[in-house]
Amino acid sequence: MAKFWTGFSGFATTTSNQTAMKIIGAASKSLECVEVAGYGAGATAPADVEHNFNAGFLSNAGAGTAGVSPTPEPLYQGSAVSGLTAGTKYSAEPTTYNTNVFTLFSFNQRGGMRWGVTRGEGYQTQGALTGLSFGVRVISSVAGAVDGNCFWWE
């Protein structure tokens, strides 16, 4: 297994849930998400915009439209390329989030928050769960901007 990273910057938030990032599952691959982090992006006014990150699993049915599709970056450069893909800054929302949101944290525009666990304690999917992905959504008290990232093993 190798560890991978993807992130986003300057994601424009609104007062409704917006998908900032999705690690897109593949039928023959497993993944374990071990870290999600979010931070206020730059000097967006007002300074005290409250951001709420919520993350969890979703199906690839009703996948949404990513604004950017970054290539997952291996943390060990000798690793094979990721078997998964990623999308960030969604312009059309995925429609199939699971009811249970596993990670939920808030921070203001001048701060940030990180959820992280050791390997074996993260959110895991198995290859038999066809097309199950991991997504991160953001909702804000008023429009703002955030940066964020996700680390996973596959």
Helices and strands as residue ranges (DSSP letters): E 3-12, E 18-24, E 31-40, E 50-59, E 73-74, E 85-88, E 103-108, E 112-116, E 123-125, E 132-140, E 145-153
